[in-house]
């Protein structure tokens, strides 16, 4: 709250208040009333007690010591029942729960309150003020409007339903036994207008132990990616990832990946901050690639919106390593023809149990020993023992890349082969 305006029912005009609102009280301008519920203990009510929730929407800690919460009926004086004395310090984004008396019908209890009082609030219309004093204001009725001196002590004011006194253009919409008046954007909205700052919804009481909510949200951003922007000589089977500054929810098709102008189909795993991108096939050698994260399809998971999405599309460009160029032999060089070695691997991997990809002591068709290196992603276990390679799936989505090599000889070419298994099939 920054300032308080007054309103009276009927034809009576409160001179000087609507035309020249007084200055805000000396308490923190970031302490606000974030929720009001007066239906506790009524028929159909979800809770036995009424409650009022306070919130620190600022970036600094704010003290409640020396303050009070005061209630008034729709047209009555604020503080006509005993004020609730407050204490303690609220950290940025922290809430504070005040519990008045219980109603007649027993329902669910509130979370442990941070302060209690004896007020019996109306479920549909009334006034609640956060006051920078512990003495009752005893003003705000139709017949007894608050003076500028009394208003100077008001840190925040919420008039709800048919209240005659409120901030801005009007009171909040009328709640009932099953709804409460909520300050918008998780408590962060404060335009000094109860009518626009609040909406009614299902009650949600929260105390100082509730998770903190920041009102200084800057929206998500991309903090890192692999490969980095401008990278060269990127391996065709490189691990790709995107990391965001906070937990996000992604729409379908939230990114595009193209190499040499052609779209590269890719699957996504991970989250909610770091996501791995797995191209369906190795990236083409020597190609210029472009990864674009689409701003409108990335949403932060907090309740403070806007901002909700990236400020703009994020572009990362990189170049895949080219295949080595082999100089042709001289024209008069003798032609040496060597045998080509081969090695057979399974066409698929069992969905249950284990499959041996490379046996112990494996050799090529030329009888030369085979060595294997393995990369694995996703839900799969790779067992290496005595030169053997065994694959055991642990879920549906996984990928294993096995690189097989064997030395050459005077009569055979060196052997090298890359075998990729994805979700059980050899690509």
C-alpha positions in Angstrom: 0.0 0.0 0.0 1.2 3.5 -0.8 -1.9 5.5 0.1 -5.4 5.0 1.3 -8.6 6.5 -0.2 -12.0 6.6 1.5 -15.5 6.0 0.3 -18.9 6.2 2.0 -22.2 4.5 1.2 -25.2 6.5 0.1 -25.0 10.3 -0.6 -22.6 11.2 2.2 -19.2 12.5 0.9 -16.2 12.4 3.1 -14.6 15.7 2.5 -10.8 15.8 1.8 -10.1 12.1 1.7 -11.0 11.1 -1.8 -9.6 14.2 -3.3 -6.3 14.3 -1.4 -5.3 10.8 0.0 -3.0 11.0 2.9 0.5 9.7 2.9 1.3 6.0 3.7 2.2 5.0 7.3 5.8 4.8 8.5 5.8 1.0 8.4 7.3 -0.9 5.4 5.3 -0.1 2.2 5.9 -3.8 1.1 3.9 -5.3 4.0 0.4 -6.1 2.7 -2.7 -8.1 3.5 -2.6 -10.9 1.0 -5.7 -12.9 1.9 -8.9 -12.4 3.8 -11.3 -15.2 4.8 -14.3 -14.7 7.1 -16.3 -17.9 6.5 -14.6 -20.1 9.1 -17.0 -22.4 11.0 -20.0 -21.7 8.7 -22.0 -24.4 7.0 -19.9 -25.8 4.1 -16.8 -23.9 5.2 -13.5 -25.8 4.6 -11.9 -24.4 7.8 -13.1 -23.9 11.4 -11.5 -20.5 11.8 -11.5 -17.2 9.9 -8.0 -16.0 9.0 -6.1 -13.1 7.5 -2.8 -13.6 5.8 0.0 -11.0 5.6 2.8 -11.0 3.1 6.2 -9.2 2.6 6.2 -8.4 -1.1 9.5 -6.4 -0.9 13.1 -7.3 -1.4 14.1 -6.6 2.3 13.1 -7.9 5.7 10.3 -6.0 7.4 9.4 -5.9 11.1 5.9 -6.4 12.4 6.8 -5.4 15.9 4.6 -2.6 17.2 1.9 -3.3 14.5 -1.6 -4.7 14.8 -4.3 -6.2 12.7 -7.7 -4.5 13.1 -11.1 -5.4 11.8 -14.3 -3.5 11.2 -17.7 -4.5 9.9 -18.9 -3.3 6.5 -20.0 0.1 7.8 -18.6 0.0 11.3 -15.4 1.3 12.9 -12.0 -0.4 12.4 -10.8 -1.7 15.7 -14.2 -2.1 17.2 -13.0 -5.5 18.5 -9.7 -6.0 20.2 -6.7 -5.5 17.8 -4.4 -8.5 17.2 -0.9 -7.5 18.3 1.8 -8.7 15.8 5.5 -9.5 16.3 8.5 -10.8 14.5 10.2 -10.0 11.2 9.1 -11.2 7.7 11.7 -12.1 5.2 11.1 -11.1 1.5 8.4 -13.4 0.2 7.4 -14.7 3.6 3.8 -14.9 4.9 2.2 -14.5 8.3 -1.1 -16.1 9.4 -3.5 -14.4 11.9 -6.3 -16.6 13.3 -9.4 -15.1 14.8 -12.0 -17.1 16.8 -13.5 -20.4 15.6 -17.0 -20.6 14.1 -19.9 -22.9 15.1 -19.2 -25.7 12.7 -16.1 -27.8 13.1 -14.0 -28.2 9.9 -10.3 -28.5 9.1 -7.9 -26.6 11.4 -5.7 -23.9 10.0 -1.9 -24.3 9.8 -0.3 -23.2 13.0 -1.1 -19.5 13.3 1.6 -16.9 13.9 -0.9 -14.7 15.9 -4.4 -15.2 17.2 -7.3 -12.9 18.1 -10.9 -12.8 19.3 -12.6 -11.2 16.3 -15.6 -12.8 14.6 -15.3 -11.6 11.0 -18.1 -11.4 8.4 -17.7 -13.9 5.6 -19.0 -11.5 2.9 -18.3 -7.9 3.8 -15.9 -6.0 6.1 -12.7 -4.1 6.5 -9.3 -5.3 7.6 -6.4 -2.9 8.3 -2.7 -3.5 9.0 -1.9 -0.7 11.5 1.5 0.7 12.6 0.2 0.9 16.2 -1.4 -1.4 18.8 -4.2 0.9 19.8 -7.6 0.7 18.1 -8.2 3.2 15.3 -12.0 3.4 16.1 -12.8 5.1 12.8 -13.9 4.2 9.3 -17.6 3.9 9.9 -20.1 5.7 7.7 -20.7 8.2 10.6 -17.1 8.4 11.8 -14.6 8.5 8.9 -10.9 8.3 9.7 -8.9 11.5 10.0 -5.7 12.1 8.1 -3.8 11.4 11.3 -5.5 8.1 11.8 -5.0 7.1 8.2 -1.3 7.9 8.5 -1.0 4.8 10.8 -2.6 2.5 8.2 0.0 0.4 6.5 -2.5 -1.5 4.4 -6.3 -1.6 4.1 -8.6 -4.2 2.5 -12.3 -3.5 2.2 -14.2 -6.6 0.9 -17.8 -7.2 -0.2 -20.1 -4.2 0.6 -17.5 -2.4 2.7 -17.8 1.4 2.9 -14.0 1.9 3.2 -11.3 0.5 1.0 -8.3 1.4 -1.2 -8.9 2.7 -4.8 -12.0 2.4 -6.9 -13.9 -0.1 -4.7 -13.8 -3.0 -2.4 -12.9 -6.6 -3.4 -15.6 -8.9 -4.8 -17.7 -10.5 -2.0 -16.3 -13.8 -0.7 -18.4 -16.3 1.1 -18.2 -19.4 3.3 -16.1 -21.3 0.7 -14.1 -18.5 -0.8 -11.5 -15.9 0.3 -10.3 -12.6 -1.1 -6.8 -13.1 -2.7 -4.3 -10.5 -3.6 -3.2 -11.2 -7.2 0.1 -12.6 -8.5 0.6 -14.7 -5.3 0.3 -11.6 -3.2 2.6 -9.3 -5.2 0.0 -7.1 -6.8 -0.4 -3.7 -5.1 -1.8 -0.9 -7.2 -3.7 0.6 -4.1 -7.0 -0.6 -5.6 -8.8 -3.4 -3.7 -11.2 -4.0 -6.6 -8.4 -4.7 -9.1 -5.8 -6.2 -6.8 -8.0 -8.9 -5.3 -10.1 -11.8 -6.6 -12.0 -14.5 -4.8 -10.9 -18.1 -4.8 -10.7 -21.2 -2.6 -9.1 -20.4 0.8 -5.4 -21.2 1.1 -4.0 -20.3 4.5 -0.2 -20.0 4.8 2.0 -19.2 7.8 5.6 -18.2 8.2 6.7 -21.7 7.5 5.2 -21.7 3.9 7.6 -21.5 1.0 8.9 -18.1 0.2 7.6 -16.3 -3.0 9.7 -13.7 -4.7 7.9 -10.6 -6.2 11.1 -9.6 -8.1 10.8 -12.3 -10.7 12.8 -11.6 -13.8 11.5 -14.5 -15.9 13.5 -17.5 -17.2 16.7 -17.3 -19.2 19.2 -19.7 -20.8 22.3 -19.8 -18.6 24.3 -22.4 -20.6 24.1 -24.8 -23.5 26.2 -27.6 -25.0 27.7 -27.1 -27.6 28.4 -23.5 -26.7 27.6 -20.7 -29.2 30.3 -20.5 -31.9 31.8 -23.9 -31.2 33.8 -25.6 -33.9 34.9 -29.2 -34.5 32.0 -30.5 -32.6 31.8 -34.3 -32.5 28.9 -35.7 -34.6 27.7 -37.7 -31.5 28.2 -34.8 -29.0 26.1 -34.6 -25.9 23.7 -31.6 -26.3 21.9 -29.8 -23.5 20.2 -26.5 -22.5 20.1 -25.2 -19.0 17.6 -22.5 -17.8 18.0 -20.1 -14.8 15.0 -21.6 -13.0 12.5 -24.5 -13.2 10.5 -24.3 -16.4 7.7 -26.0 -18.2 8.1 -26.6 -22.0 5.5 -26.6 -24.7 5.9 -29.2 -27.4 8.4 -28.3 -30.2 10.1 -25.7 -27.9 13.3 -25.8 -30.0 14.4 -26.3 -33.5 17.7 -28.0 -34.5 18.9 -27.7 -38.1 22.2 -28.8 -39.7 23.1 -27.7 -43.3 19.5 -26.3 -43.5 17.9 -29.6 -42.7 15.8 -30.3 -39.6 17.4 -32.8 -37.2 14.8 -34.9 -35.2 15.7 -35.1 -31.6 14.3 -36.4 -28.3 14.3 -34.6 -25.0 15.0 -35.8 -21.4 15.7 -34.2 -18.1 14.3 -31.0 -16.5 13.0 -29.0 -14.9 16.1 -26.8 -15.3 18.6 -28.8 -17.5 17.3 -30.7 -20.5 19.3 -33.1 -22.7 18.8 -33.2 -26.5 19.4 -36.5 -28.2 19.5 -36.3 -32.1 18.1 -39.4 -33.8 21.3 -39.9 -35.7 24.9 -38.5 -35.5 25.1 -34.9 -36.8 26.4 -34.6 -40.4 30.2 -34.1 -40.6 31.3 -30.6 -41.5 27.8 -29.2 -41.3 26.9 -25.7 -39.8 24.2 -26.3 -37.2 21.7 -23.9 -35.5 19.8 -24.5 -32.3 17.0 -22.1 -31.5 15.1 -22.1 -28.2 11.7 -20.6 -28.9 10.9 -17.9 -26.3 7.1 -18.2 -26.3 7.3 -22.0 -25.6 9.3 -21.8 -22.4 7.4 -21.0 -19.2 8.7 -20.5 -15.6 6.9 -22.6 -12.9 6.5 -19.8 -10.3 3.2 -18.0 -9.8 4.5 -14.5 -10.5 3.5 -13.6 -14.0 4.4 -11.7 -16.0 7.2 -12.3 -16.9 6.5 -16.0 -17.7 8.6 -16.7 -20.8 12.0 -16.0 -22.3 12.4 -12.4 -23.4 13.5 -13.5 -26.9 14.4 -16.6 -28.9 17.9 -17.9 -27.9 20.1 -18.9 -30.8 23.2 -21.2 -30.6 25.3 -21.9 -33.7 28.1 -24.4 -34.1 30.0 -26.4 -36.7 30.4 -30.2 -36.7 33.9 -31.6 -37.2 34.6 -32.4 -40.8 35.9 -35.8 -42.0 39.7 -35.9 -42.5 41.0 -35.4 -46.0 43.3 -38.1 -47.2 45.8 -37.1 -49.9 45.8 -39.5 -52.8 49.0 -41.6 -53.3 51.5 -40.6 -56.0 50.6 -41.7 -59.5 53.6 -44.0 -59.7 53.1 -45.5 -56.2 52.6 -49.3 -56.1 49.0 -50.3 -55.5 48.7 -52.3 -52.3 45.3 -53.9 -51.7 44.6 -55.0 -48.2 41.7 -57.1 -46.9 38.9 -55.3 -45.1 38.1 -56.6 -41.6 34.5 -57.0 -40.3 32.8 -57.8 -37.0 29.2 -58.8 -36.4 27.1 -57.3 -33.6 23.5 -58.2 -32.5 20.7 -56.4 -34.5 18.7 -55.7 -31.3 18.9 -55.7 -27.5 16.5 -57.7 -25.4 13.9 -55.6 -23.6 14.3 -57.7 -20.5 17.6 -59.3 -19.3 21.0 -58.7 -20.8 22.5 -58.8 -24.3 26.2 -59.4 -25.0 27.3 -56.9 -27.7 31.0 -57.8 -27.6 32.1 -61.2 -26.3 35.2 -61.8 -24.2 38.2 -62.3 -26.5 36.3 -61.1 -29.6 38.2 -61.0 -32.9 37.5 -59.6 -36.3 37.1 -61.6 -39.4 40.9 -61.4 -39.8 41.5 -62.8 -36.4 42.7 -59.6 -34.8 41.5 -58.6 -31.3 38.6 -56.1 -31.0 38.7 -53.3 -28.5 35.5 -51.4 -27.5 34.6 -48.0 -26.0 31.1 -47.3 -24.9 28.9 -44.2 -24.3 25.4 -44.7 -22.7 22.5 -42.3 -22.1 19.2 -42.8 -20.4 17.8 -45.8 -18.5 20.4 -48.5 -19.4 23.2 -50.3 -17.7 26.5 -51.2 -19.5 28.6 -54.0 -18.0 32.3 -54.1 -18.9 34.2 -57.2 -17.9 37.3 -58.8 -19.4 36.9 -56.9 -22.6 33.3 -58.0 -23.0 30.4 -55.5 -23.3 26.9 -56.4 -22.0 23.9 -54.1 -22.2 20.9 -54.3 -19.8 17.9 -52.0 -20.4 16.4 -50.4 -17.2 13.6 -48.5 -19.0 12.1 -47.7 -22.4 14.3 -44.7 -23.4 18.0 -45.2 -23.7 20.9 -45.0 -26.2 24.2 -46.9 -26.3 27.0 -46.1 -28.7 29.8 -48.7 -29.1 33.0 -47.8 -31.0 34.9 -51.0 -32.1 38.5 -50.9 -33.3 41.1 -53.4 -34.3 44.7 -53.0 -35.5 45.7 -53.5 -39.1 48.4 -55.7 -40.5 50.5 -56.0 -43.6 47.5 -57.7 -45.3 44.5 -56.1 -43.6 43.2 -52.6 -43.1 42.8 -51.2 -39.6 39.2 -51.8 -38.4 36.9 -49.2 -36.9 33.1 -49.3 -36.6 30.5 -47.3 -34.6 27.3 -49.2 -33.6 24.4 -47.3 -32.1 21.5 -49.0 -30.2 18.5 -46.9 -29.4 15.6 -48.3 -27.2 16.5 -51.8 -28.2 17.2 -51.5 -31.9 20.5 -51.1 -33.8 20.4 -48.0 -35.9 
